[in-house]
Each structure stands twice: as structure tokens, then as C-alpha cells.
């Protein structure tokens, strides 16, 4: 199975995890997904009142420079780890 296929499979699996991950793990999942699917974040940081948007933006920005392939693999590994808990 190709990396892209594994990534898409992990995305489907992420919707059916045995229990809801904590907020920090959800942010990590979001950031790895965005980096793996889109690449580096190029948008503007959301305003001060958009706490969730800022947290997501900051989490994604921390991965700047990470290759799409590396982010995909990290996402796959994280989802597999969460499935086994």
C-alpha cells in the first residue's frame, strides 16, 4: 500500500477511534494532516478572539519545513497508536 493510501486509510480510522483524544493530541493530528495534505502553512494568523483558529494555526506552523511525506508518516503512526489504546 502506498504512503498516500495509508494516509487516506488513517484519515478514515481517525473518525472511529475508541475514545476521543485530548485537545493537544487533536491539535497534533490536525497539524500533521494539514502538513501532509497541503504542505507549509502560508496563511495569516487568525485574530486574538479566535482561540481555536490560532491554536490550529500555531500547531501547523510548528511543522513548517517538514516534508509532506514525513508528516503523512507521522500522522499514520499517531493514528495507529491511538487505535491500539
Secondary structure, 3 states (H helix, E strand, C coil): CCHHHHHHHHHHHHCCCCCCCCHHHHHHHHHHHHHHHCCCCCCCCCCCCCHHHHHHHHHHHCCCCCCHHHHHHHHHHHHHHHHCC
